[in-house]
Amino acid sequence: MSATGARIHPTALVDEDVELGVGTSVWDNAQVRRTAVIGRDCIIGGKAYIAGTVRIGDRVKINSFAYICAGVTLGDGVMISAHVTFTNDRYPRATTPDLAALRSSDVDEHTLYTTVGDGATIGAAAVIGPGLTLGRFSMVGMGSVVTRDVDDFHLVIGSPAAVVAAVCRCGCPLLRFDGSESSTRHEVTCGDCRRTYLVEGKHVRESDA
């Protein structure tokens, strides 16, 4: 295990071939499995589970009881709230079709990969379906079930999750989507941090991007 400068609680289970960045903390009873790579200054909350092959960027917060399955990549500055669950198989079975043997939990031809962009937030108890992309600074409301990709700066809520608003880098809502969006490009300014964005229909990008 490469963990120079990382802090690991005595009750945490961290496999030998895990990489932990400087300043990262792994708290009580968390599990981090083989070949996972976790960046600098991250927090892995108590009883969180991080499967093998998971890749996590710098300054990521993963709260208690989160389940990060194989095939997930988290960018820098991502927040994963308590009890969030990722999935990676669209048609999972416990056994082979003849029921003679358990299927392996390792990455195989059935594994679908999910990527969470820099700065995104996933709210408490949300479920993320397999094979998805959640965009930069997107936000998933608590308890939502995400079954489709989420664009940059979009807020989605519900089951299945639907787009309801655009959000700023700072997390504050920029505008609500109500189905009557115009294709005309216009500028929106965050009322909190004063960053500006260009909005065209439901496409949102930073003004200086």
MILOMAR-296129 format. One record per residue: x negated, y negated, z negated of N, C-alpha, C in turn; residue in one letter. Coordinates in steps of 0.1 Angstrom, whole numbers, padded with zeros to 4 digits, always signed. Example, Ala and Ser with C-alpha at 12.3 -4.5 7.8 and 13.67 -1.06 7.14 Angstrom:
-0132+0057-0078-0123+0045-0078-0132+0033-0078A;-0128+0022-0071-0137+0011-0071-0129+0000-0079S;
END
This chain:
-0009+0012+0000+0000+0000+0000-0009-0012+0000M;-0006-0022+0009-0013-0035+0009-0004-0045+0002S;-0008-0049-0011+0000-0058-0019-0008-0068-0027A;-0020-0072-0021-0028-0082-0028-0021-0095-0030T;-0019-0099-0043-0012-0111-0046+0002-0110-0047G;+0008-0098-0045+0022-0095-0047+0025-0091-0061A;+0038-0093-0066+0042-0089-0079+0052-0078-0078R;+0050-0067-0085+0059-0055-0084+0063-0051-0098I;+0076-0051-0101+0081-0047-0114+0078-0033-0116H;+0075-0029-0129+0071-0015-0132+0081-0005-0128P;+0094-0009-0127+0104+0001-0123+0107+0002-0108T;+0101-0007-0101+0103-0007-0086+0096+0005-0080A;+0102+0010-0069+0096+0021-0062+0091+0016-0048L;+0078+0015-0046+0072+0009-0034+0063+0020-0028V;+0066+0025-0017+0058+0035-0011+0044+0030-0007D;+0035+0040-0006+0020+0037-0004+0017+0029+0008E;+0024+0031+0019+0021+0025+0032+0030+0013+0035D;+0035+0006+0025+0042-0006+0026+0032-0018+0026V;+0036-0028+0034+0028-0041+0034+0036-0052+0027E;+0030-0058+0017+0036-0069+0010+0028-0081+0010L;+0033-0093+0014+0026-0105+0016+0023-0112+0003G;+0013-0121+0003+0009-0128-0009+0021-0136-0015V;+0023-0135-0028+0034-0143-0034+0047-0136-0034G;+0048-0125-0028+0061-0117-0028+0063-0110-0041T;+0076-0110-0046+0080-0103-0058+0090-0093-0055S;+0088-0081-0060+0097-0069-0059+0102-0066-0073V;+0115-0068-0076+0121-0068-0089+0126-0054-0093W;+0132-0053-0105+0135-0040-0111+0143-0031-0103D;+0138-0018-0102+0145-0007-0096+0148-0009-0081N;+0141-0019-0075+0142-0020-0060+0134-0009-0054A;+0138-0005-0042+0130+0005-0034+0126-0001-0021Q;+0113+0001-0018+0108-0003-0005+0101+0009+0001V;+0106+0014+0013+0102+0026+0018+0090+0025+0028R;+0085+0036+0032+0073+0037+0040+0073+0029+0053R;+0062+0022+0055+0060+0014+0067+0067+0001+0068T;+0075-0002+0058+0082-0015+0058+0071-0026+0057A;+0073-0037+0063+0064-0049+0063+0072-0061+0058V;+0067-0067+0047+0074-0078+0041+0064-0090+0040I;+0068-0102+0044+0059-0113+0045+0056-0120+0032G;+0051-0132+0033+0047-0140+0021+0058-0146+0014R;+0057-0148+0001+0066-0155-0008+0080-0151-0007D;+0083-0138-0006+0096-0133-0005+0100-0128-0019C;+0114-0127-0021+0120-0122-0033+0128-0110-0029I;+0125-0098-0035+0133-0086-0033+0140-0084-0046I;+0153-0086-0047+0161-0085-0059+0162-0071-0065G;+0166-0071-0077+0168-0058-0084+0177-0049-0077G;+0173-0036-0076+0181-0025-0070+0184-0027-0055K;+0177-0036-0049+0178-0037-0034+0171-0025-0028A;+0175-0021-0016+0169-0010-0009+0165-0015+0005Y;+0152-0012+0008+0146-0016+0021+0140-0004+0027I;+0146+0000+0038+0142+0013+0045+0129+0011+0052A;+0123+0023+0056+0111+0023+0064+0113+0017+0077G;+0103+0011+0083+0103+0004+0096+0109-0010+0096T;+0115-0014+0085+0121-0028+0084+0110-0038+0084V;+0112-0049+0091+0102-0060+0092+0109-0073+0087R;+0102-0079+0077+0108-0091+0070+0097-0102+0071I;+0102-0114+0075+0093-0125+0076+0089-0131+0063G;+0085-0144+0063+0080-0151+0051+0092-0159+0045D;+0091-0160+0031+0101-0168+0024+0115-0163+0026R;+0117-0151+0025+0130-0144+0026+0135-0141+0012V;+0148-0143+0009+0154-0139-0003+0164-0128-0001K;+0161-0117-0007+0171-0105-0007+0176-0103-0021I;+0189-0105-0023+0194-0104-0036+0197-0090-0040N;+0202-0088-0053+0204-0075-0059+0214-0067-0051S;+0211-0054-0050+0219-0043-0044+0221-0045-0029F;+0213-0053-0022+0213-0053-0008+0208-0040-0002A;+0213-0036+0010+0209-0024+0016+0204-0028+0030Y;+0191-0027+0033+0185-0031+0045+0181-0018+0052I;+0188-0013+0062+0185+0000+0068+0174-0001+0078C;+0169+0011+0083+0159+0012+0093+0164+0005+0106A;+0154-0002+0113+0158-0008+0125+0161-0023+0124G;+0161-0029+0111+0164-0043+0109+0152-0051+0109V;+0152-0063+0115+0142-0073+0115+0148-0086+0110T;+0142-0092+0099+0146-0104+0094+0135-0115+0096L;+0139-0126+0102+0130-0137+0105+0126-0145+0092G;+0119-0155+0094+0115-0164+0082+0127-0171+0076D;+0126-0173+0063+0136-0181+0056+0150-0175+0056G;+0152-0163+0058+0165-0156+0058+0170-0154+0044V;+0183-0156+0041+0189-0152+0028+0199-0141+0030M;+0196-0130+0022+0205-0119+0022+0211-0118+0008I;+0224-0121+0007+0231-0122-0006+0233-0108-0012S;+0238-0108-0024+0240-0095-0032+0250-0086-0024A;+0247-0073-0024+0256-0063-0019+0258-0063-0004H;+0250-0071+0003+0250-0070+0018+0246-0056+0023V;+0253-0051+0033+0250-0038+0038+0247-0039+0054T;+0236-0034+0058+0233-0033+0072+0236-0018+0077F;+0239-0017+0089+0242-0003+0095+0234-0002+0108T;+0231+0010+0112+0222+0012+0124+0227+0023+0133N;+0239+0029+0131+0243+0040+0139+0258+0038+0142D;+0262+0037+0155+0276+0034+0158+0285+0046+0155R;+0280+0058+0157+0288+0070+0155+0281+0080+0146Y;+0280+0076+0133+0271+0085+0124+0278+0098+0120P;+0270+0108+0119+0274+0121+0113+0264+0125+0103R;+0268+0133+0093+0259+0138+0083+0251+0149+0088A;+0257+0157+0097+0250+0170+0101+0249+0171+0116T;+0243+0181+0121+0243+0185+0135+0257+0189+0138T;+0261+0189+0151+0275+0193+0155+0280+0206+0150P;+0270+0216+0148+0274+0229+0144+0275+0230+0128D;+0272+0219+0122+0272+0218+0107+0262+0226+0100L;+0252+0230+0108+0241+0239+0103+0230+0232+0095A;+0228+0219+0098+0217+0212+0092+0220+0197+0091A;+0215+0191+0081+0216+0177+0079+0208+0169+0090L;+0214+0158+0095+0207+0150+0104+0196+0142+0096R;+0185+0139+0102+0175+0131+0096+0179+0117+0094S;+0174+0110+0084+0177+0096+0083+0166+0087+0089S;+0156+0093+0095+0146+0086+0102+0151+0080+0115D;+0144+0070+0120+0147+0064+0133+0147+0074+0144V;+0157+0074+0152+0158+0084+0163+0166+0078+0175D;+0170+0086+0185+0176+0080+0196+0190+0074+0193E;+0195+0077+0181+0208+0071+0177+0207+0057+0171H;+0195+0054+0167+0192+0041+0159+0194+0029+0168T;+0202+0020+0163+0204+0007+0170+0198-0004+0161L;+0191-0013+0168+0183-0023+0161+0190-0037+0160Y;+0188-0043+0148+0195-0056+0145+0184-0066+0141T;+0186-0078+0147+0176-0089+0144+0184-0101+0138T;+0178-0106+0127+0184-0118+0121+0174-0129+0122V;+0179-0140+0129+0170-0151+0132+0166-0159+0120G;+0155-0168+0122+0150-0176+0112+0161-0185+0105D;+0160-0186+0092+0169-0195+0085+0184-0190+0083G;+0187-0178+0088+0201-0174+0087+0205-0170+0073A;+0218-0171+0069+0223-0167+0056+0234-0157+0058T;+0234-0146+0051+0244-0136+0051+0250-0135+0037I;+0263-0138+0036+0270-0140+0023+0272-0126+0016G;+0276-0127+0003+0277-0116-0006+0287-0106+0000A;+0283-0093-0001+0292-0081+0003+0295-0081+0018A;+0289-0088+0026+0291-0087+0040+0285-0074+0046A;+0291-0069+0057+0287-0057+0063+0283-0061+0078V;+0271-0057+0082+0266-0061+0095+0265-0048+0103I;+0273-0048+0114+0273-0037+0123+0260-0034+0130G;+0259-0023+0137+0246-0019+0143+0243-0026+0156P;+0231-0028+0159+0227-0033+0172+0230-0047+0175G;+0230-0056+0165+0234-0070+0167+0222-0080+0166L;+0225-0092+0171+0216-0103+0169+0223-0114+0162T;+0218-0119+0151+0224-0130+0144+0214-0142+0146L;+0219-0153+0151+0210-0163+0156+0204-0172+0145G;+0195-0180+0149+0188-0189+0140+0198-0198+0132R;+0196-0199+0119+0204-0207+0110+0219-0204+0111F;+0223-0192+0116+0237-0188+0115+0240-0185+0101S;+0254-0184+0098+0258-0181+0085+0270-0171+0086M;+0270-0161+0077+0280-0151+0077+0287-0153+0063V;+0300-0155+0063+0308-0157+0051+0308-0144+0042G;+0310-0146+0029+0310-0135+0020+0322-0125+0024M;+0319-0112+0023+0329-0102+0026+0332-0100+0040G;+0325-0106+0049+0328-0105+0063+0323-0092+0069S;+0329-0087+0080+0324-0075+0087+0320-0080+0101V;+0308-0080+0104+0302-0085+0116+0301-0074+0127V;+0308-0076+0138+0308-0065+0148+0303-0070+0162T;+0300-0083+0162+0295-0089+0175+0283-0098+0171R;+0275-0102+0182+0264-0111+0180+0269-0124+0175D;+0261-0132+0167+0264-0145+0162+0254-0155+0168V;+0259-0166+0174+0250-0175+0180+0243-0184+0170D;+0232-0191+0174+0225-0201+0165+0235-0211+0159D;+0233-0214+0147+0241-0224+0140+0256-0222+0139F;+0260-0209+0141+0275-0206+0140+0278-0200+0126H;+0289-0204+0121+0295-0198+0109+0306-0188+0113L;+0305-0176+0108+0315-0166+0111+0321-0161+0098V;+0334-0158+0098+0340-0152+0086+0351-0142+0090I;+0355-0134+0081+0366-0125+0083+0362-0111+0087G;+0372-0102+0089+0370-0088+0093+0380-0085+0104S;+0375-0083+0117+0362-0086+0121+0358-0101+0121P;+0346-0104+0119+0342-0118+0117+0344-0126+0130A;+0349-0138+0129+0351-0147+0140+0345-0160+0137A;+0341-0167+0148+0334-0180+0147+0345-0191+0143V;+0342-0198+0132+0351-0209+0128+0344-0223+0128V;+0331-0223+0128+0325-0236+0126+0310-0236+0131A;+0304-0248+0132+0290-0249+0134+0284-0254+0121A;+0272-0249+0117+0265-0254+0105+0252-0259+0108V;+0247-0268+0099+0234-0274+0101+0223-0265+0095C;+0211-0269+0098+0199-0262+0091+0201-0262+0076R;+0206-0273+0071+0207-0274+0056+0219-0266+0050C;+0228-0260+0059+0239-0252+0055+0252-0259+0055G;+0253-0272+0056+0265-0280+0056+0272-0278+0070C;+0286-0278+0069+0293-0277+0082+0291-0289+0090P;+0290-0287+0103+0289-0298+0113+0302-0302+0119L;+0310-0292+0123+0323-0293+0129+0330-0280+0129L;+0344-0281+0129+0352-0269+0130+0355-0266+0145R;+0356-0253+0148+0361-0248+0161+0375-0244+0160F;+0384-0250+0169+0398-0247+0168+0404-0241+0181D;+0395-0238+0190+0400-0233+0203+0402-0243+0214G;+0401-0256+0210+0403-0267+0220+0390-0273+0224S;+0379-0266+0222+0366-0273+0225+0364-0277+0239E;+0359-0289+0241+0356-0294+0254+0342-0290+0259S;+0341-0288+0272+0328-0285+0277+0319-0297+0278S;+0324-0309+0275+0316-0321+0276+0306-0321+0264T;+0294-0324+0268+0283-0324+0258+0284-0337+0249R;+0283-0335+0236+0284-0346+0227+0274-0344+0215H;+0271-0354+0208+0262-0353+0197+0269-0353+0184E;+0264-0345+0174+0270-0344+0161+0259-0346+0151V;+0262-0354+0141+0252-0357+0130+0257-0351+0117T;+0248-0344+0110+0251-0338+0097+0253-0349+0087C;+0264-0348+0080+0268-0358+0070+0259-0357+0058G;+0251-0347+0056+0243-0345+0044+0229-0349+0047D;+0222-0342+0057+0208-0344+0059+0205-0353+0071C;+0215-0357+0079+0214-0366+0090+0207-0360+0102R;+0205-0347+0103+0200-0341+0115+0210-0342+0126R;+0206-0342+0138+0215-0343+0149+0215-0331+0158T;+0226-0328+0164+0228-0316+0173+0236-0320+0185Y;+0233-0313+0196+0241-0314+0208+0251-0302+0209L;+0263-0305+0211+0274-0295+0212+0280-0295+0225V;+0281-0284+0232+0288-0282+0244+0297-0270+0244E;+0310-0272+0243+0319-0261+0240+0316-0255+0226G;+0312-0243+0225+0307-0237+0212+0292-0235+0212K;+0285-0240+0222+0270-0239+0222+0265-0251+0214H;+0256-0248+0204+0250-0258+0195+0235-0257+0196V;+0229-0268+0198+0214-0268+0197+0209-0281+0191R;+0198-0281+0185+0192-0293+0179+0189-0303+0190E;+0191-0316+0187+0189-0326+0197+0175-0327+0202S;+0165-0324+0193+0151-0325+0198+0146-0312+0202D;+0155-0302+0204+0150-0288+0208+0148-0288+0223A;
END
